[in-house]
Amino acid sequence: MAERANELFGEYASAYARGERPAAVEFLARAGTEADELAALIDCFLARAPAPAPDETGVELFEAWQASESPLLRLRTARGLKAEAVVATLMKTLGLDARKEGKVARYYDELESGELNPDRVDRRLWDALARALGARVPDLLAWRPRQLDLPAPAFRRASHQMAAMSVPQRSEEPEEDEVDRLFRSGLS
């Protein structure tokens, strides 16, 4: 048996036994050429190990997903936080320019409501958001709002069409800034 796979499996099993939820994908990445062997060890272990008890965050996120609600919204309200408080924490934690607070608030609202693709959100923002909500990044990334394929209401389509006709189109897009990169550039 490969030495590296055994060593990593020991770390994984110990973390699991302590009540942590180790991310197998991270261990597999560290295993390199021994990833297949480590995967087999982890699979056998998880097939026999007792399931961990759910924590409060996991329950909140699951209930939101099950009810087709925004997991981030459910978690934030369960913590008694207003969106403004989360945005303020993000601003401070990420050291963002105070003049960009409105932009951060718009992006956060889009993320919380499921309008923004979570796969495009930078890891630093997920780290700051996890701290603000008292959650783990893997938990936040695992629960996505269910996407409903419903047509936009007629009034919304009409208002977008009217706005497109009445607003002159600019030939240049505004320059992308740090806030855009945090919310739209992908996990780093």
Buried (B, 14 or more C-beta within 10 A) or exposed (E): EBEBBBBBBEEBBEBBEEEEBBBBEEBBEBBEEBBEBBBEBBEEBEEEEEEEEEBEBBEBBBEBBEEEBBBBBBBBBBBEBEBEEBBBBBBEBBEBEEEBBEBBBBBBBBBBEBEBEBEBBBEBBBBBBBEBBEBBBBBBBBBBBEEEEEEEEEEEEEEEEEEEEEEEEEEEEEEEEBBBBBBBBEBE
